[in-house]
Amino acid sequence: MSKLKLAFLGCLLISLANFSYAQNRHNKTTLYPSYKGLIMAGYQGWFRAAGDGTKATRYAYGNEERSGLDMWPDVTEYEKTYETPFKLTNGQTARFFSSADKSTTDLHFKWMQQYGVDGVFMQRFFGETKNKKHDSESLAIIKNAFEAASKYKRAIAVMYDLSGLNAKGEDCSSIIEDWKYLVDQLKVTNQEGAKTYLHHNGKPIVAIWGVGFPDRPYNTRNIGLERVIDFLKNDPVYGGCAVMLGVPNAWRTLRADCLPDPYLHEIIKQCDIVLPWSVQRYSPLLHNDMDRYRDDVIDDIKWCRDNKIDYVPCVYPGFSWHNLSRYEFPDDIKPVGSIPREGGRFYWQMLSTAMSAGASMIYVAMFDEVNEGTAIFKVTDNPPVPAASTGTAFTNLDGKPSDTYLWLTGEAGKMLRKEKPLVFKMPERDTQK
């Protein structure tokens, strides 16, 4: 073979190698090749505490007059906890965890494995994508989460929340550069150890939440969303992803909590999965509200089937926004536990109704959201005492064990996968085991 031919062959091989590398930023191997059959939860990871090594000063728990928390975590198993201004009924100081501690994240994923919670979507807020230095505390939490997900073999994916996007001509294109950074530097789609990034139809899922809501300052038509979706789906290096879009509960009818703009349907049809936000939209206090939820899920699934996209319903265990509303909406203060948990019955109604209506995968709001009282991780039935002078008060757990909602989620997962028959009455635990 002539030297010219050898040189040409060498160049060809190098080109092919470079091309191959460009096509393989996402590892195609994963323990979770499909969302179907899984119950995933949202994971905030935004809690900080004075003394945790961050710049926080009472970030998570506030103070006696201004607290953004409505539930209190059960902190008995945490390696590190921090003092707060609140007192327990026994007079001891109430303590809180910090998401910035690696041991906190490790414990949360350990619980997921222990109780059979399949995994979480890590929230990545839009403001964090604009940090060009990429040195924010949130990146450390994401890194810890992906390590823990691999360690405990839990599914994990990134969810971009458009909260923080303003109306002054700003678009959401910074998501593109942030996704490149997460893929290249944090190796989110190619973890060390067990590969657990959540895929769907063979593609890594990237979620974008906050499209079509009327209370947002931005116009969905003007934020470059189509460019971001096209990049995530079609870029030869960082694309090839399945896009999940978080939309209002009434997305299909374009009524109620949704902007009446048919453009939303155009955007949804460009994606792979639609996730309606059901928090606060259903309540056990309303007669036959689960019938309405069932009908909504059935009709949503039909629309998605007709338009060849997948559907994931959102369920939640209850809701409380009393303390946060006291200073954000002083003229409309919410009661404590405005959507009551009823000892787990409401959560089970939502789970069993979604499954009976035909849902093949479920999104739980949320794993660790104690601000709005939707957390399913371990929370205490003995929260700090109410501060009568300020009106600060916390919800309890209706006398249930702190791990009740983790256990219920695991049971629902077995029924979703038909490992156990679906039951509509909330299951009871065998305390003899």
Summary of the structure (lengths in Angstrom):
residues: 433
radius of gyration: 22.5
end to end distance: 73.8
largest distance: 90.8
contacts: 1403
relative contact order: 0.14
helix: 32%
strand: 15%
